[in-house]
Structure formats: C-alpha cells, structure tokens
C-alpha cells in the first residue's frame, strides 16, 4: 500500500553574508530600511515538506506517493524525482505560477532573513485524495490552507488513517479548525513550540488532545521526543549526530520514520527511535535531501545507536 504525502514541493535558496547584519542596519533609520547584502556564497536545495518526507521514506524502502502543486519552474525538481524513483502522478503543474520557494540570507552569526513565496502551493486544493489509488496511510504537512482542509476531510471520509502535521502552517488556522483536524486525524505531530501554540489556540492541554488520537508526537530537538499513545507517554531519546551542520528538514526526516513505522506495524518504541535516528542522520548534511543511506545501513546504525535490533 502507498503512503500519500500531501504537502509542499519547494526550492530553498540559501545565501551567506560574510558579516553581521547588525553592523549594516542603523537602528535610528529602521523606519526607512533600505539595505543590500553582498552574498558570495549561494546554493539551491530541493525542499518542501512533501518532497523531504518522500525522499526519506523512499530511502527507507517505503512507498511514498507525493500529492503537491508545482509551478512552471518545476522541471529540475521533477527530473530529480524521476531519478529517485518517486511517483509524481499526483504532482500537478499550475500554469502561470512558480514553485513554492524560500530565499534565506544567513550572516556569520547564523541570523537569518527569510522571504517565502507560496506560489503554486496556494492551489493545493486542485488535487484530491480521492484520485490516489491503493493508499493505506497519509500525511497532511504544511501546504495551501484550502488544500489542507480539503485533504483532511477527504482522508477522513475515505477511511484512510492519516497524520496531521501542521508545522509552520499552524498560524493559518484558528482553534476550532485545528480541533477539527485533530478529530479527523489518527495521529498528530508537532515540535515543542508548535505544541504550545496548539494548546493556546485550542484551549486544550496537550494530554487532552492526545486522548483524541491514536498517538500524538512532540519533538524536542536535541532532547529527543515524546509519544503520547495508549494512555502512556513514551520517551524517545535523541541520537548524537556525526556533526551538527544544518537542521533544515530534520522534522521531515523524523516524520518519514514515523510513517514507515506505522505502515509496517511497528510499535511506538521502535517507530520513534527510527524517526529519531533519521533526524540525526539528516542534521549532519546541508539541505533537506542530501543525506544518503546504503542498503542495510539503517539497521546497523539503529543497532549501534540503541543497542537493539530495529525489528
């Protein structure tokens, strides 16, 4: 069975300014801000939540099926997906738009100035979950607002279990809408900041929200994660990475591990630890899709990290 991944396909353009922003921004002139930064370093990465999750799930041997909207500039991404063997049947081009993309300028102190253009992502509602075949599991990750609402309803009506992963899309929804997602979803994943926001917006404690799901997962960065399931709180340890290079896409890697575990009937102990390991592997590389696992490597690295077999 396929895992349908609804979310964004995006390009991330990262530029590095070899100085500190604060030295070039005059506080007394902030009301007429007009600055330019010379950025001798620049790279373009393949990203977007759906793209990142599918990349990781595919690498684990899962069966990701991407559902996303892309713009007229999608050719390099589509070529990459083809080379990776990722099914792009439900990746729809929206003429007259660009792919979603982030333009990130970082200074030598790791301060960032980011501009995000949603582009074709705003047309996510043009895709329908009902068009996908042989789907046994799904995830709704950050996407266009209308698309996220529609896809949740379609998953629910079709009886397909799915993960609600609001991520940076959470501010688009009020408390009532978020609770509607929770009521329809089988699983919810948030980081610690998003967990606080979810509680503030809904007026519900995280423990109360967890009771409405099969599992609610809260990631805590370097502190690991917690999985609320079956009336228990399962503590998942973090895995020390080979290097801390770039956190971009670590959450997506973690979610791919969860999806693989759910699709393969693994318990939360093993699913969470697999997810944690994937996040650790990703953080050692720049970009969301530049880490690589050889055949059988995930099992050996899991055994090395946790002193037990993956299955």
Buried (B, 14 or more C-beta within 10 A) or exposed (E): EBBBBBBBBBBBBBBBBEEEBEEEEEEEEEEEEEEEBEBEEEEEBBBBBBBBBBBBBBBBEBBBBBBBBBBBBBEEBBEBBEEBEBBBEBBBBBEEBBBBBBBBBBBEEEEEBEEBBBBBBBBBBBBEBEEBEEBEBBBBBBBBBBBBBBBBBBBBEEEBBBBBBBBEBBEBBEBEBBBBBBEBBBBBBBBBEBBEBBBEBBEBEBEEBBEEBBBBBBBBBEEBBBBBBEEEBBEBEBBEBEEEBBEBBBBBBBBBBBBBBBBBEBEBBBBBBBBBBBBBBBBBBBBBBBBEBEEEEBBEBBEEBBEEEBE
